[in-house]
Amino acid sequence: MRKAIAQFPRTAALRIVNAPAGRKRLDAIRTELASLVPGSAWFVVLRAVLEVASRVESMRSGPNALLPWEPMVSGLARIFVEGNGKLPYWQFSALPFATCPGMGDCARACYSLRAWRNPLPFARQLLNTILLETPAGRSMIARAFRSLPAGTIARLYVDGDFRNVPEIRFWMDLISERPDVHVYGYSKSWAEVIAYDHEQGGRWPENYALRQSGGSKWEGTSLEKQFQALAPVRGPFDYFDATTPAEIRAELRRRYPEAPKVFACPGKCGECVRVNGAWVPACAHPKFEGVPIGIGTH
């Protein structure tokens, strides 16, 4: 038996992430719980996730799905969270790796793993991933999305990505319901997004903007240009081993020599660019459509 620990090493988190969905992932959580000191922060949080997740499959979907468990979920790791100075918008995350079918070189520099130093970010990603996998869980996510403040900006998948076409369909149906909410995100799931586009005949919610995220395994393939041509795609967003805006702009010009202009991400979405006196994310704004944007490895 492994020695009981209070903290949660990244290798332990990855064992849960890499476990198959459903009961095998719940078994993986139970196994890791057995190695944690009872009462420690990681133990309390993971046990709460397990308690909710183990009941999701038996809960009915619909308006009252998981209603008795919502206080626990809200206190544990809210489905949508309002951000901070770096990312002040409402945001949704799922587990990286487990939900990233287009993952390529990005795995080398995945910033999501740094958040796993604390139990709540990991728990939120884990619980949201589990909720997406059942009708009752999706009902709960839908209710959370419908409760977002009017006129807000929301970022979809700060961590994680679209796993499949049904998941994209779920989100786009929700986004269509709330034309007052401006939703944006980044994706490496180009094959899945293209398949959804074909299914829908090119129809997307007008209030959804998407960036081509660098590091996809599909870079350099025919899927890249197909993805770039989709209606919601504003252009590429790449990361570089660079530290200054000048270096980032130089890298962007080398990678996209035909682009009329490029933009170095300042690192704070809440202090990105001003449009009509308000701060907005350049990645989502029509003014930056077709403009390659880059950031230093973060």
VEXFINU-65257 format. One line per 3 residues: number of its first residue (from 0); their letters; for each residue x, y, z of C-alpha. Coordinates in steps of 0.02 Angstrom, whole numbers. Example, Ala and Ser with C-alpha at 12.3 -4.5 7.8 and 13.67 -1.06 7.14 Angstrom:
0 = AS = 615/-225/390; 684/-53/357
***
This chain:
0 = MRK = 0/0/0; 64/174/-44; 110/292/96
3 = AIA = -29/417/136; 9/592/71; -72/761/96
6 = QFP = -26/833/-74; -68/763/-245; 78/734/-363
9 = RTA = 51/766/-548; 77/582/-586; -73/541/-476
12 = ALR = -180/671/-565; -128/599/-733; -183/424/-680
15 = IVN = -359/494/-657; -350/594/-818; -292/445/-920
18 = APA = -422/325/-849; -566/283/-968; -728/379/-943
21 = GRK = -864/309/-832; -840/186/-691; -656/157/-727
24 = RLD = -620/340/-697; -720/333/-534; -617/181/-483
27 = AIR = -459/279/-521; -519/420/-407; -554/294/-268
30 = TEL = -380/220/-289; -297/390/-273; -406/436/-124
33 = ASL = -336/286/-33; -163/362/-43; -214/532/27
36 = VPG = -218/587/208; -401/594/264; -449/773/299
39 = SAW = -316/849/185; -376/975/55; -350/856/-90
42 = FVV = -439/715/1; -592/822/41; -608/890/-134
45 = LRA = -583/726/-227; -703/636/-111; -835/768/-147
48 = VLE = -808/748/-335; -825/560/-317; -984/579/-215
51 = VAS = -1067/686/-348; -997/591/-497; -1050/420/-431
54 = RVE = -1231/479/-433; -1234/570/-599; -1270/417/-705
57 = SMR = -1426/373/-604; -1495/551/-601; -1630/600/-723
60 = SGP = -1597/735/-849; -1705/889/-862; -1734/1050/-764
63 = NAL = -1710/969/-594; -1559/860/-635; -1438/847/-490
66 = LPW = -1535/981/-396; -1504/903/-223; -1317/901/-259
69 = EPM = -1296/1076/-329; -1247/1157/-163; -1103/1033/-150
72 = VSG = -1051/1061/-330; -1061/1250/-313; -954/1250/-157
75 = LAR = -833/1123/-228; -799/1188/-402; -927/1291/-494
78 = IFV = -963/1242/-674; -932/1418/-739; -819/1535/-642
81 = EGN = -792/1721/-657; -612/1756/-693; -472/1863/-623
84 = GKL = -364/2006/-684; -282/1898/-817; -444/1823/-883
87 = PYW = -592/1922/-811; -728/1837/-912; -842/1693/-864
90 = QFS = -754/1531/-909; -776/1344/-925; -639/1211/-913
93 = ALP = -625/1023/-932; -479/904/-909; -336/929/-1032
96 = FAT = -267/775/-1119; -426/674/-1087; -529/796/-1193
99 = CPG = -399/845/-1323; -413/735/-1479; -307/858/-1579
102 = MGD = -166/866/-1453; 7/875/-1528; 161/974/-1479
105 = CAR = 53/1076/-1359; 66/935/-1231; 247/987/-1206
108 = ACY = 199/1159/-1140; 22/1133/-1075; -9/1273/-949
111 = SLR = -159/1181/-875; -47/1064/-777; 22/1206/-673
114 = AWR = -153/1236/-603; -149/1061/-530; -42/1124/-387
117 = NPL = -209/1169/-306; -357/1051/-284; -501/1162/-341
120 = PFA = -444/1194/-522; -413/1009/-547; -579/965/-465
123 = RQL = -673/1088/-576; -594/1016/-734; -628/839/-676
126 = LNT = -807/867/-624; -851/964/-782; -778/824/-887
129 = ILL = -885/697/-795; -1042/805/-808; -1020/820/-996
132 = ETP = -1031/630/-1011; -1210/606/-949; -1382/680/-991
135 = AGR = -1407/738/-812; -1236/817/-805; -1264/908/-969
138 = SMI = -1430/971/-902; -1337/1046/-756; -1207/1128/-868
141 = ARA = -1347/1197/-978; -1433/1273/-827; -1269/1354/-773
144 = FRS = -1242/1427/-947; -1420/1493/-956; -1389/1581/-790
147 = LPA = -1242/1684/-853; -1269/1873/-839; -1344/1960/-989
150 = GTI = -1219/2036/-1110; -1070/1946/-1036; -915/1876/-1121
153 = ARL = -878/1692/-1090; -727/1588/-1137; -764/1407/-1177
156 = YVD = -627/1280/-1134; -491/1377/-1048; -429/1200/-1013
159 = GDF = -476/1051/-1118; -559/1049/-1289; -704/978/-1389
162 = RNV = -700/788/-1381; -824/747/-1519; -962/813/-1631
165 = PEI = -1106/783/-1507; -1012/889/-1379; -990/1030/-1505
168 = RFW = -1175/1016/-1549; -1222/1028/-1365; -1124/1189/-1343
171 = MDL = -1178/1272/-1506; -1362/1238/-1467; -1338/1322/-1298
174 = ISE = -1243/1469/-1371; -1381/1494/-1499; -1505/1512/-1356
177 = RPD = -1411/1661/-1285; -1368/1783/-1425; -1332/1912/-1289
180 = VHV = -1184/1810/-1224; -1024/1826/-1326; -930/1660/-1321
183 = YGY = -755/1629/-1385; -622/1496/-1371; -474/1406/-1449
186 = SKS = -470/1231/-1521; -352/1099/-1587; -497/980/-1620
189 = WAE = -499/1027/-1803; -566/862/-1870; -713/866/-1750
192 = VIA = -753/1049/-1783; -746/1022/-1972; -861/871/-1956
195 = YDH = -986/976/-1858; -977/1113/-1990; -1019/985/-2125
198 = EQG = -1162/918/-2021; -1235/1093/-2000; -1206/1151/-2177
201 = GRW = -1088/1287/-2117; -1212/1363/-1993; -1139/1426/-1829
204 = PEN = -1204/1542/-1693; -1160/1721/-1737; -1108/1755/-1557
207 = YAL = -971/1622/-1560; -791/1656/-1610; -652/1527/-1623
210 = RQS = -463/1533/-1641; -354/1401/-1720; -246/1346/-1575
213 = GGS = -63/1308/-1608; 13/1141/-1568; -120/1032/-1648
216 = KWE = -68/864/-1720; -158/919/-1879; -39/1064/-1916
219 = GTS = 25/1057/-2095; -114/940/-2152; -262/976/-2266
222 = LEK = -370/999/-2112; -279/1159/-2066; -343/1262/-2213
225 = QFQ = -515/1183/-2199; -524/1238/-2018; -462/1413/-2058
228 = ALA = -604/1435/-2184; -745/1399/-2060; -865/1541/-2018
231 = PVR = -824/1564/-1833; -635/1550/-1852; -549/1719/-1830
234 = GPF = -373/1659/-1869; -224/1571/-1787; -164/1586/-1609
237 = DYF = 12/1517/-1583; 136/1504/-1441; 324/1529/-1454
240 = DAT = 477/1508/-1346; 491/1697/-1340; 487/1825/-1200
243 = TPA = 457/1996/-1277; 319/2065/-1391; 449/2106/-1524
246 = EIR = 511/1926/-1526; 332/1861/-1536; 290/1977/-1681
249 = AEL = 449/1924/-1772; 403/1740/-1751; 226/1773/-1814
252 = RRR = 292/1863/-1969; 407/1717/-2006; 265/1593/-1987
255 = YPE = 135/1697/-2080; 233/1802/-2208; 76/1845/-2308
258 = APK = -21/1916/-2160; -40/2106/-2175; -19/2124/-1986
261 = VFA = 11/2019/-1831; -26/2045/-1646; 71/1997/-1490
264 = CPG = -43/1943/-1349; -13/2055/-1197; -51/1908/-1081
267 = KCG = -205/1986/-1000; -370/1961/-1092; -448/2096/-984
270 = ECV = -321/2225/-1044; -303/2172/-1225; -378/2302/-1342
273 = RVN = -505/2441/-1320; -656/2448/-1435; -779/2590/-1406
276 = GAW = -699/2621/-1238; -715/2442/-1174; -581/2310/-1155
279 = VPA = -614/2159/-1268; -513/2004/-1314; -430/2028/-1482
282 = CAH = -444/1841/-1515; -634/1856/-1527; -660/2028/-1602
285 = PKF = -703/2046/-1789; -574/2186/-1802; -439/2052/-1784
288 = EGV = -514/1926/-1904; -374/1848/-2005; -240/1927/-1895
291 = PIG = -118/1797/-1825; -98/1816/-1637; 45/1744/-1535
294 = IGT = 99/1727/-1355; 257/1671/-1267; 255/1497/-1191
297 = H = 152/1513/-1033
***
